[in-house]
């Protein structure tokens, strides 16, 4: 990851972006092009409704990219009540 920002002093527009030299390689050295992305999660049965987080990291060099956007929590995705797993 690398930090990028605008040179406009009124709106710096700071954001993290991939530096292009990680798991998926770089523009000149593409790796894992048959992989659309990687799903990352810390979910387990004990934290599904409290602290579970997830993300999908797209491969910018994928031959067959998938359009996947995870914008809801695991609790919402699996329709779990607040007392899970004790209910």
ZASE-194607 format. One record per residue (C-alpha): chain; residue number from 0; z, x negated, y; residue in three letters. Coordinates in steps of 0.1 Angstrom, whole numbers, plus 5000, padded with zeros to 4 digits. Layout:
residues N
chain, resi, Z, X, Y, resn
A, NUM, Z, X, Y, Ala
...
This chain:
residues 87
chain, resi, Z, X, Y, resn
A, 0, 5000, 5000, 5000, Unk
A, 1, 4994, 4989, 5036, Unk
A, 2, 5003, 5004, 5069, Unk
A, 3, 4975, 5014, 5093, Unk
A, 4, 4976, 5027, 5128, Unk
A, 5, 4955, 5036, 5158, Unk
A, 6, 4951, 5014, 5188, Unk
A, 7, 4956, 5045, 5210, Unk
A, 8, 4991, 5041, 5226, Unk
A, 9, 4994, 5079, 5230, Unk
A, 10, 4988, 5086, 5193, Unk
A, 11, 4996, 5057, 5170, Unk
A, 12, 4987, 5079, 5139, Unk
A, 13, 5007, 5056, 5115, Unk
A, 14, 5000, 5061, 5078, Unk
A, 15, 5002, 5043, 5045, Unk
A, 16, 4969, 5038, 5026, Unk
A, 17, 4958, 5018, 4996, Unk
A, 18, 4949, 4982, 5004, Unk
A, 19, 4922, 4982, 4977, Unk
A, 20, 4936, 4953, 4957, Unk
A, 21, 4958, 4971, 4932, Unk
A, 22, 4955, 4988, 4899, Unk
A, 23, 4921, 5003, 4905, Unk
A, 24, 4907, 4970, 4919, Unk
A, 25, 4887, 4966, 4950, Unk
A, 26, 4852, 4975, 4964, Unk
A, 27, 4839, 4942, 4949, Unk
A, 28, 4859, 4944, 4917, Unk
A, 29, 4862, 4980, 4906, Unk
A, 30, 4885, 4986, 4876, Unk
A, 31, 4892, 5016, 4853, Unk
A, 32, 4862, 5036, 4867, Unk
A, 33, 4864, 5060, 4838, Unk
A, 34, 4900, 5070, 4850, Unk
A, 35, 4900, 5097, 4877, Unk
A, 36, 4936, 5089, 4887, Unk
A, 37, 4972, 5085, 4876, Unk
A, 38, 4999, 5111, 4875, Unk
A, 39, 5034, 5098, 4885, Unk
A, 40, 5066, 5117, 4879, Unk
A, 41, 5103, 5111, 4875, Unk
A, 42, 5108, 5145, 4859, Unk
A, 43, 5131, 5151, 4829, Unk
A, 44, 5150, 5181, 4816, Unk
A, 45, 5181, 5172, 4837, Unk
A, 46, 5164, 5170, 4871, Unk
A, 47, 5135, 5196, 4870, Unk
A, 48, 5150, 5219, 4896, Unk
A, 49, 5169, 5193, 4917, Unk
A, 50, 5153, 5159, 4923, Unk
A, 51, 5121, 5158, 4903, Unk
A, 52, 5091, 5145, 4923, Unk
A, 53, 5055, 5140, 4913, Unk
A, 54, 5022, 5127, 4927, Unk
A, 55, 4986, 5121, 4917, Unk
A, 56, 4970, 5089, 4928, Unk
A, 57, 4933, 5092, 4929, Unk
A, 58, 4910, 5063, 4918, Unk
A, 59, 4887, 5057, 4948, Unk
A, 60, 4861, 5041, 4924, Unk
A, 61, 4861, 5068, 4897, Unk
A, 62, 4827, 5076, 4882, Unk
A, 63, 4839, 5112, 4875, Unk
A, 64, 4866, 5120, 4902, Unk
A, 65, 4888, 5150, 4898, Unk
A, 66, 4898, 5172, 4927, Unk
A, 67, 4935, 5176, 4921, Unk
A, 68, 4961, 5183, 4948, Unk
A, 69, 4998, 5187, 4938, Unk
A, 70, 5014, 5206, 4966, Unk
A, 71, 5041, 5226, 4948, Unk
A, 72, 5074, 5215, 4932, Unk
A, 73, 5079, 5212, 4894, Unk
A, 74, 5103, 5241, 4897, Unk
A, 75, 5076, 5263, 4911, Unk
A, 76, 5049, 5251, 4888, Unk
A, 77, 5070, 5259, 4857, Unk
A, 78, 5087, 5290, 4872, Unk
A, 79, 5122, 5277, 4865, Unk
A, 80, 5153, 5294, 4879, Unk
A, 81, 5179, 5275, 4899, Unk
A, 82, 5204, 5272, 4870, Unk
A, 83, 5179, 5256, 4846, Unk
A, 84, 5185, 5241, 4820, Unk
A, 85, 5218, 5260, 4816, Unk
A, 86, 5204, 5296, 4817, Unk
